[in-house]
Amino acid sequence: MRKLFPLLLLTAILYGGYQFFQHFQLDGLDKISVRPRPAGAQSSAWSDSSTIPVRNTPAIRIASFNIQVFGKAKLAKPEVMEILAETIRRFDLVAIQEIRDRADDILPRFIDLINSTGRRYSHVIGPRLGRTDSKEQYAFIFDTQTLEIDRNSVYTVGDPDDLIHRDPFVASFRARGAPPDQAFTFTLIDVHTDPDEVNTHHAGNEIDALAQVYRAVQNDGRGEDDIILLGDLNADERHFGLLKSLPNITWVISGVTTNTKGTHTYDNILFDRAATTEFTGRAGVFDLIRQFNLSQDQALQVSDHFPVWAEFSPYEGGHPAVATRQQPTAQ
C-alpha cells in the first residue's frame, strides 16, 4: 500500500495538470499570467487548423510579411524571434518589409535562427530607403531546397519623379520541384507604401504609381510573364486606383483584415490571372494569434501585421508537360 500511494499521488498531479491546461493558458512573453482558454482552443502552443498552409506538397507558398520595425530591439526578444522564425519556416519564400536598423547583421542572424532546425534558407536584401532619417529595407527570405534565385535579376525600381516613398525591390526565382525546363519562374515586386501618402490626394498617387512599376517590371527585358506584386499597400482593394486598370489583375486577399488588431486590410498579393495560371487558388492570412495561441498584446510584440500568402504550382503553366509519343509511320 505504501508503494501504491506515491503512484496514485503522481497520477493525480499529472491529471490535474492536464485538466488545468485544457481550461487555462499562460499569458505574457515577459511575464506570466493565467487566463481561461477560449472555447475551441487547442492546448498545444503550436496550434493547427485546415486554414494553415502545411508544407507537405510540392506547391510553392509565397508570403508577404511586414515585420514592424525589425531591428535590434526585436532581435533581443527570444520568444518573439522564435515565433518569427517558425512563421518563415511555414513558407517557401517571404517578402519582408520594414527592416529598420543601421547594422548589417539583422538578416544573417535571423537566417541562422531559421536554419537552426536544419532548414536551408537564404536571403537577399535591398538598400536602405526613405525620404527621412528613418530608413527601411526590403528583403526576400527563401528556402534554397525549393527555390533558386537569379541574383542577376535583383534590383530596386528607379523612381526619377520620386512618386514612391520607398522604391520597390525586385527579384526573380525558379522552383526546384520540377525539371528546369518545366519549372515555374516568377518575378516578385516587394512594396511598402507610405500610409500618410496613401491617405492623402498624393498617394492615391503612390498606389497609382505601382501600376507604372508593375508595367515597368513586365517590360524590363527579361520576358517573364509571371509578375507578382506583394507587400504592405496600406490600402484594401477599394482603394487600388490605377492598379485595377492593369489587364487581368487579381488579388488574393479580399474581405478579411490583415493587421493584428483586426481592423484593416493592408497587405496583399497581386498578379495577372491570365498569365499566372500556376496559382492554385489557395491563399489566406496567417493569423499569428490563432497559430501560436497568443493574446493580441503578445502578437503585437511580433508585428502589427499578419503575413498573407498564396500557393503556386512548381510547374510552369500549372502542371507537368505531357510528352506525346510519336506514332510509327506506316510502311
DALIN-V185399 format. One record per backbone hydrogen bond with DSSP energy under -1.0 kcal/mol. CO is the residue of the C=O (numbers start at 1). NH is the residue of the N-H. If there is no record, write none. Layout:
co:nh
CO:NH
CO:NH
//
This chain:
co:nh
1:5
4:8
5:9
6:10
7:11
8:12
9:13
10:14
11:15
12:16
13:17
14:18
15:19
16:20
17:21
18:22
20:24
23:37
25:35
27:33
33:27
35:25
38:41
49:52
54:56
60:312
61:92
61:93
62:310
63:95
64:308
65:97
66:68
70:100
71:75
72:76
74:77
77:81
78:82
79:83
80:84
81:85
82:86
83:87
84:88
85:89
87:90
88:91
92:143
93:63
94:141
95:65
96:139
97:67
98:70
99:137
105:109
106:110
107:111
108:112
109:113
110:114
111:115
113:116
115:118
120:144
122:142
124:140
129:136
133:135
136:129
137:99
138:126
139:96
140:124
141:94
142:122
143:146
143:147
146:176
148:174
150:153
155:170
159:162
168:157
169:190
170:155
171:188
172:150
173:186
174:148
179:182
179:183
182:316
184:175
186:173
187:228
188:171
189:230
190:169
191:232
194:198
195:199
197:200
197:203
200:204
203:207
204:208
205:209
208:211
209:213
210:214
211:215
212:216
213:217
214:218
215:219
217:220
225:227
226:187
228:189
229:270
230:191
231:268
232:193
236:239
237:240
240:243
241:244
242:245
243:246
246:249
248:273
250:271
258:306
259:262
264:258
264:259
266:233
268:231
269:252
270:229
271:250
272:276
275:277
276:279
278:313
282:311
284:309
285:287
287:291
288:292
289:294
291:47
295:299
296:300
299:303
304:260
307:286
308:64
309:284
310:62
311:280
312:60
314:184
315:318
//
